[in-house]
């Protein structure tokens, strides 16, 4: 089966991280909800529906078993894939991209969970690959960290095994033939037959091939090209360095690029610098490239970055404060310039990124 034509890539993609109350470790101090409800369904519903209605293209969900450092960070999180699955039924157009580890999880389970998410979201699922080789993470599942420098190859194996599992059902493997009582054409199911350095997967999957053919794989740029990713996440120390890093990743072969940007905006008469100073007085916000200022200034910066990258993943300092500013002042202006087109219900995440639906490797063979 040949790949379908690449849809027209009309729009730069705006992704939004929806971790807790925001990216700043003291964000909960400025949140507009009961802190006891932080990890529950009401909070997830509130933030992801606000992002969906505002017209963000992608929502990402951070995941880790490790307690955040410092005194004010998040002490624990619900599983990211489960949060995304909850969001699938209550959103219409936003892509849902949970973070999932590759070093201390079972690749078969991750692959089937993500395939299920693609069905429940009607083709809006992605996977943010995590390859953090943390001792605390390993200890939480009774394992030891990998030898230094081997996390990239392990992540590459996990992604490749998942891709083979997604292809282990051909698109038309399910036939539902009532007259013969056959649900599946067994000739169209295949063994994944993956052999990695530390694990093997026989397969086939227990879930039919995802609606998108392959779930959209996001990965930090430093894991490419070893990890077969569709979208590279570009980090840098300053906004000025993001454009160069994005261009370098594209030159190196990344199909699509998203730059990572922390954001804190002027809001309700309070300058962004003052907001940041107040939050930092509780605990300092460490991270990468950051924008601190007005919505108008952020539009200018994004316009510059979009000349080099396919989109941006924004990490708002405080969701309850910065998300409304982004929704009411930043996104409308970007749409007015034509740089950003709102996502449409029924469009898959691959179509949002202008990525083709891949051919099934076993059917092609």
C-alpha positions as CSV (number, residue, x, y, z in Angstrom):
1,X,0.0,0.0,0.0
2,X,1.7,3.3,-1.1
3,X,1.9,6.3,1.2
4,X,-0.9,8.8,0.9
5,X,0.0,12.2,-0.6
6,X,1.5,14.8,1.8
7,X,-1.3,17.2,2.9
8,X,-0.5,20.9,2.3
9,X,1.4,22.2,5.2
10,X,-0.5,25.5,5.6
11,X,0.1,26.4,9.2
12,X,2.7,26.7,11.9
13,X,1.9,24.5,14.8
14,X,1.3,25.8,18.3
15,X,1.7,23.2,21.0
16,X,1.1,23.7,24.7
17,X,2.4,21.9,27.7
18,X,-0.3,21.1,30.3
19,X,1.6,20.0,33.3
20,X,0.0,20.7,36.6
21,X,-0.7,24.4,37.1
22,X,2.1,25.6,34.8
23,X,5.8,25.4,34.1
24,X,7.0,27.5,37.0
25,X,7.5,25.4,40.2
26,X,5.5,27.9,42.2
27,X,2.7,28.2,39.7
28,X,0.2,26.6,42.1
29,X,0.4,29.7,44.3
30,X,-1.3,31.7,41.5
31,X,-3.7,29.0,40.3
32,X,-7.5,29.7,40.5
33,X,-8.6,26.3,41.8
34,X,-8.6,24.1,44.8
35,X,-5.0,22.6,45.1
36,X,-6.5,19.3,46.2
37,X,-8.1,19.0,42.7
38,X,-4.8,19.4,40.9
39,X,-4.3,15.8,39.8
40,X,-7.9,15.0,39.2
41,X,-10.3,14.9,36.3
42,X,-11.7,18.4,36.8
43,X,-8.3,20.1,36.5
44,X,-7.4,18.1,33.3
45,X,-10.8,18.8,31.8
46,X,-10.5,22.6,32.6
47,X,-7.1,23.1,31.0
48,X,-7.3,20.8,28.0
49,X,-10.8,22.0,27.0
50,X,-9.6,25.6,27.3
51,X,-6.6,24.8,25.0
52,X,-8.9,23.0,22.6
53,X,-11.4,25.9,22.4
54,X,-8.7,28.4,22.0
55,X,-7.4,26.6,18.9
56,X,-4.0,25.2,20.0
57,X,-2.9,22.4,17.7
58,X,-1.3,20.1,20.3
59,X,-1.4,19.5,24.0
60,X,1.5,17.7,25.6
61,X,1.4,15.9,29.0
62,X,4.6,15.5,31.0
63,X,5.3,12.2,32.8
64,X,7.8,11.0,35.4
65,X,7.9,8.8,38.4
66,X,10.3,11.1,40.1
67,X,9.2,13.8,42.5
68,X,10.0,17.3,41.3
69,X,13.1,18.8,42.9
70,X,12.6,21.8,45.3
71,X,9.9,22.4,47.8
72,X,7.0,23.7,45.6
73,X,7.0,21.4,42.5
74,X,4.5,18.7,41.7
75,X,4.8,15.8,44.2
76,X,3.2,13.2,41.9
77,X,1.5,12.9,38.5
78,X,-1.2,10.7,37.0
79,X,0.1,8.6,34.1
80,X,0.4,10.9,31.0
81,X,-1.2,8.4,28.6
82,X,-4.2,8.0,30.9
83,X,-4.5,11.8,31.1
84,X,-4.4,12.0,27.3
85,X,-7.0,9.2,27.0
86,X,-9.3,11.1,29.4
87,X,-8.9,14.2,27.3
88,X,-9.7,12.4,24.0
89,X,-13.4,12.1,24.8
90,X,-13.8,15.8,25.9
91,X,-11.9,17.5,23.0
92,X,-12.6,17.9,19.3
93,X,-9.5,19.0,17.4
94,X,-6.4,19.3,19.6
95,X,-3.6,16.7,19.2
96,X,-2.9,14.7,22.3
97,X,0.7,13.9,22.9
98,X,1.6,12.2,26.2
99,X,5.2,11.7,27.3
100,X,6.2,8.1,27.8
101,X,9.6,6.7,28.9
102,X,11.5,4.2,26.8
103,X,14.1,3.0,29.3
104,X,12.1,1.5,32.1
105,X,8.8,0.6,30.5
106,X,7.6,-2.3,28.4
107,X,7.6,-1.3,24.7
108,X,4.8,-3.6,23.9
109,X,2.5,-2.0,26.5
110,X,3.4,1.5,25.4
111,X,2.8,0.8,21.8
112,X,-0.6,-0.7,22.4
113,X,-1.6,2.1,24.8
114,X,-0.7,4.7,22.2
115,X,-2.6,2.8,19.4
116,X,-5.7,2.8,21.6
117,X,-5.2,6.5,22.2
118,X,-5.2,7.0,18.5
119,X,-8.6,5.3,18.2
120,X,-10.2,7.1,21.1
121,X,-9.0,10.5,19.8
122,X,-10.0,9.7,16.2
123,X,-6.4,10.0,14.9
124,X,-5.1,12.8,17.1
125,X,-2.5,10.8,19.1
126,X,1.3,11.4,19.4
127,X,4.1,10.1,21.6
128,X,6.7,12.3,23.3
129,X,9.7,10.1,23.7
130,X,11.5,10.3,27.0
131,X,15.0,8.8,27.4
132,X,16.0,10.2,30.8
133,X,18.4,7.8,32.4
134,X,17.6,8.7,36.0
135,X,18.6,6.6,39.0
136,X,15.4,7.5,40.9
137,X,13.3,6.5,37.9
138,X,15.1,3.1,37.5
139,X,14.9,2.4,41.3
140,X,11.1,3.0,41.2
141,X,10.7,-0.1,39.1
142,X,13.4,-2.2,40.7
143,X,16.0,-1.6,38.1
144,X,19.4,0.1,37.7
145,X,20.2,2.9,35.3
146,X,21.6,2.0,32.0
147,X,25.4,2.4,31.4
148,X,26.3,6.0,30.5
149,X,25.6,6.9,26.9
150,X,23.4,3.9,26.1
151,X,20.0,5.6,26.7
152,X,19.8,6.8,23.1
153,X,20.2,3.4,21.6
154,X,17.6,1.9,24.0
155,X,15.2,4.7,23.1
156,X,15.8,4.0,19.4
157,X,15.0,0.3,20.0
158,X,11.8,1.1,21.8
159,X,10.6,3.4,19.1
160,X,11.5,0.9,16.3
161,X,9.8,-2.0,18.2
162,X,6.6,0.2,18.5
163,X,6.6,1.1,14.9
164,X,6.9,-2.6,13.9
165,X,4.0,-3.4,16.3
166,X,1.8,-0.7,14.8
167,X,2.4,-2.2,11.4
168,X,1.8,-5.8,12.5
169,X,-1.8,-5.4,11.5
170,X,-2.4,-4.4,7.9
171,X,-5.0,-1.7,7.4
172,X,-7.6,-4.2,6.2
173,X,-6.8,-7.1,8.5
174,X,-10.2,-6.7,10.3
175,X,-12.8,-8.2,7.9
176,X,-15.9,-9.0,10.1
177,X,-17.1,-11.7,7.8
178,X,-20.4,-12.8,9.4
179,X,-21.0,-15.6,6.9
180,X,-17.8,-17.4,7.8
181,X,-17.5,-16.2,11.4
182,X,-14.1,-14.6,10.6
183,X,-13.2,-11.4,12.3
184,X,-9.6,-11.2,11.2
185,X,-7.8,-12.2,8.0
186,X,-4.9,-13.9,9.7
187,X,-2.8,-13.6,6.6
188,X,-2.8,-9.9,7.2
189,X,-1.4,-10.1,10.8
190,X,2.4,-10.3,11.1
191,X,5.0,-10.9,13.8
192,X,6.9,-7.8,14.7
193,X,10.0,-9.9,15.2
194,X,12.1,-7.1,16.8
195,X,15.4,-8.0,18.4
196,X,17.1,-5.2,20.4
197,X,20.1,-5.0,22.6
198,X,18.2,-5.6,25.8
199,X,14.8,-6.9,24.7
200,X,12.9,-8.6,22.0
201,X,9.3,-8.3,20.8
202,X,7.5,-11.1,18.9
203,X,4.0,-9.6,18.5
204,X,1.7,-9.1,16.7
205,X,0.0,-6.2,18.5
206,X,-3.2,-6.8,20.4
207,X,-4.6,-3.6,18.8
208,X,-5.3,-3.0,15.1
209,X,-3.1,-0.6,13.2
210,X,-3.6,3.0,14.5
211,X,-5.9,5.2,12.5
212,X,-3.0,7.3,11.4
213,X,-1.0,4.2,10.4
214,X,1.8,5.3,12.8
215,X,1.3,7.5,15.8
216,X,3.2,10.8,15.4
217,X,6.5,10.4,17.3
218,X,8.1,13.5,19.0
219,X,11.6,13.4,20.4
220,X,14.3,15.8,21.7
221,X,16.6,16.7,18.8
222,X,19.6,15.2,20.6
223,X,18.1,11.8,20.2
224,X,17.9,12.1,16.4
225,X,18.7,10.5,14.0
226,X,19.1,7.3,16.2
227,X,15.5,7.6,17.2
228,X,13.1,7.6,14.2
229,X,11.0,10.6,15.1
230,X,8.5,12.6,13.0
231,X,9.0,15.8,15.0
232,X,12.1,17.1,16.7
233,X,11.8,19.2,19.8
234,X,14.4,21.9,19.8
235,X,15.8,23.3,23.1
236,X,18.3,26.2,23.5
237,X,19.5,28.5,26.3
238,X,18.1,31.7,24.7
239,X,15.4,32.5,22.1
240,X,18.0,33.8,19.7
241,X,19.6,30.4,19.7
242,X,16.4,28.5,18.9
243,X,16.2,29.5,15.2
244,X,19.8,28.3,14.5
245,X,19.2,25.0,16.4
246,X,15.9,24.4,14.5
247,X,17.7,25.0,11.1
248,X,20.4,22.6,12.1
249,X,17.9,19.9,13.0
250,X,16.1,20.3,9.7
251,X,19.3,20.2,7.8
252,X,20.2,17.0,9.7
253,X,17.0,15.4,8.4
254,X,14.3,16.1,11.0
255,X,10.9,15.9,9.2
256,X,9.4,18.6,11.4
257,X,10.7,20.8,14.1
258,X,9.1,22.4,17.2
259,X,11.1,24.9,19.3
260,X,10.7,24.9,23.1
261,X,9.8,28.2,24.7
262,X,9.0,29.1,28.4
263,X,6.5,32.0,28.5
264,X,5.3,34.5,31.1
265,X,3.2,37.4,29.9
266,X,2.0,40.7,31.1
267,X,-1.4,40.1,32.6
268,X,-4.2,42.1,34.4
269,X,-2.1,45.2,34.8
270,X,0.9,43.3,36.2
271,X,4.1,43.3,34.2
272,X,5.6,39.9,33.3
273,X,8.9,40.9,35.0
274,X,7.1,41.5,38.3
275,X,5.1,38.3,38.0
276,X,8.3,36.4,37.5
277,X,10.1,38.1,40.3
278,X,7.2,37.2,42.7
279,X,7.1,33.6,41.6
280,X,10.9,33.3,41.8
281,X,10.8,34.6,45.4
282,X,9.3,31.3,46.3
283,X,11.5,29.1,44.1
284,X,13.6,30.0,41.1
285,X,12.4,28.9,37.6
286,X,15.2,27.1,35.8
287,X,14.9,26.0,32.3
288,X,15.8,26.9,28.7
289,X,14.8,29.7,26.3
290,X,12.3,32.0,27.9
291,X,10.1,35.0,26.8
292,X,9.1,37.5,29.5
293,X,7.0,40.4,28.3
294,X,3.9,41.5,26.4
295,X,1.7,39.4,24.1
296,X,2.6,41.7,21.2
297,X,6.3,41.0,21.8
298,X,5.7,37.3,21.8
299,X,3.9,37.5,18.5
300,X,7.0,39.2,17.0
301,X,9.3,36.6,18.5
302,X,7.2,33.7,17.2
303,X,7.0,35.3,13.8
304,X,10.8,35.3,13.7
305,X,11.1,31.7,15.0
306,X,8.5,30.4,12.5
307,X,10.9,31.4,9.7
308,X,13.2,28.6,10.9
309,X,10.9,26.1,12.6
310,X,7.6,24.4,11.9
311,X,6.1,25.4,15.2
312,X,6.6,26.0,18.9
313,X,5.8,24.2,22.1
314,X,4.9,26.9,24.7
315,X,5.4,26.2,28.4
316,X,3.3,28.9,30.3
317,X,4.5,29.9,33.7
318,X,1.0,29.8,35.2
319,X,-1.7,28.2,33.1
320,X,-4.6,30.0,34.8
321,X,-3.0,33.4,34.0
322,X,-0.9,32.9,30.8
323,X,-3.3,30.6,28.9
324,X,-6.0,33.2,28.6
325,X,-3.5,35.8,27.4
326,X,-2.2,33.4,24.8
327,X,-5.8,32.5,23.7
328,X,-7.1,36.0,23.6
329,X,-4.1,38.0,22.4
330,X,-1.4,35.8,20.8
331,X,-3.3,33.2,18.8
332,X,-5.8,35.7,17.2
333,X,-2.9,37.9,16.0
334,X,-1.0,34.9,14.5
335,X,-4.1,33.9,12.7
336,X,-4.6,37.4,11.4
337,X,-1.1,37.3,9.8
338,X,-1.8,33.9,8.2
339,X,1.0,32.2,10.0
340,X,-1.4,30.0,12.0
341,X,-4.5,28.2,10.8
342,X,-6.9,26.9,13.5
343,X,-7.1,23.1,13.8
344,X,-10.2,21.5,12.3
345,X,-12.3,18.7,13.8
346,X,-11.7,15.5,11.9
347,X,-8.1,16.4,11.0
348,X,-5.5,13.9,12.2
349,X,-2.3,14.9,13.9
350,X,-0.3,13.8,10.9
351,X,-2.4,16.1,8.7
352,X,-1.9,18.9,11.1
353,X,1.9,18.5,10.6
354,X,1.6,17.9,6.9
355,X,3.0,14.3,7.4
356,X,2.0,11.5,5.0
357,X,0.2,8.4,6.3
358,X,3.0,5.8,6.0
359,X,2.8,2.6,4.1
360,X,2.6,-0.6,6.1
361,X,6.1,-2.2,6.0
362,X,4.7,-5.7,6.0
363,X,2.0,-5.1,3.3
364,X,4.6,-3.4,1.1
365,X,6.8,-6.4,1.5
